[in-house]
Amino acid sequence: MAHITINQYLQQVQEAIDNKEGGFFAELLSFKHPHVANPRLQLPNPEDKCQQMLEPNYDEIVAAHLRALPLMFSVTLDLRILANNAEKQLQKKGKGKVGDMLEKAAEQLMSCFRVCASDNRASIENSKKWGMLFLVNQLFKIYFKINKLHLCKPLIRAIDSSNLKDEYSMAQRVTYKYYVGRKAMFDSDFKLAEEYLSFSFQNSHPACQRNKRLILIYLLPVKMLLGHMPTNELLRKYDLLQFGDVTKAVSEGNLWLLNEALTKHETFFIRCGIFLILEKLKIITYRNLFKKVYLLLKTHQLPLDAFLVALKMMHVEEVDIDEVHYILEQGSPNAGPPDRTSKIQIWQRG
């Protein structure tokens, strides 16, 4: 393919059209295909040759139903990739507004999405609606890149209300639920985040170790906030030992170790966008620490001073009795109000 002539290339294009081979046609028009590096295809005026060998008005056929979707997938994917590369080049040169190229690409993708979403004429087998989820996933990637997650909401509503939502390819559904799960995590809807990210992790291809690791970066904090700690075996398997000390600290109620772990791996956690989420684990760490105090003293009426001492042992210096009680209220739903002897009642569940 790297050394074919223009006639050979256009003949392959025409054969793909004649045989309705949408996937092969998409490959021939992709910027990632080897033919783009072929100098014999880089003609100053290719229009005449194309008109000689290809059917006229083929742009109308390209806009047609299902067999054109692979081409749309290829073109829109290339659009996002090229916009991303252009964005990087502009930022290196200090030119343009940050995110401008990606926003312009998103506008074009939205135009394609509207065409697909509004296709109510064709039968479902030939509907352009089959292209909706792929476009939504490309838009998600842009919106997450430029930090405009609020723009995801109407897209999520459109997919969730679609009768095709469970019929798209598994690969597209895995990608969709990965991004919706991440958004749910940032919205503090941890139950939904766990459901969607777990789906993505469980249905990712076993050979896609990198993708499964990427999903775990967000699934692990969510599960930890819900009280489920990962095993060391899992962390080693997916090279996520950055979470090891965090897991140990939370389980042991060791605030000092938690702060050390967050500081040690701060760059990684910030780059992944989960540092603030992980800081929410402090309340669970407090709870586990205070549980140790309760088990040590073996009484349902605990002096607040005992908790204060435990906190100071964890290098939490700037804290007083009022703050101790506030922490207890946040982390221990079974804690009653303090009495006049500065003790707190811990109610056992029946």
ABEGO torsion letter per residue (X at the ends): XAABBAAAAAAAAAAAAAAGBAAAAAAAABAABAAAABAAABBABAAAAAAAABBBGAAAAAABBAAAAAAAAAAAAAAAAAAAAAAAAAAAAGBEBBGAAAAAAAAAAAAAAAAAAABAABBAAABAAAAAAAAAAAAAAAAAAAGBAAAAAAAAAAAAABAAAAABBAAAAAAAAAAAAAAAAAAGBAAAAAAAAAAAAAABBAABAAAAAAAAAAAAAAAAAAGBBBBAAAAAAAGAAAAAAAAAAAAAGBAAAAAAAAAAAAAAAAAAGAAAAAAAAAAAAAAAAAAAAAAAAGBABBBAAAAAAAAAAAGBABBBAAAAAAAAAAABAABBBBBAAGBBBBBBBX
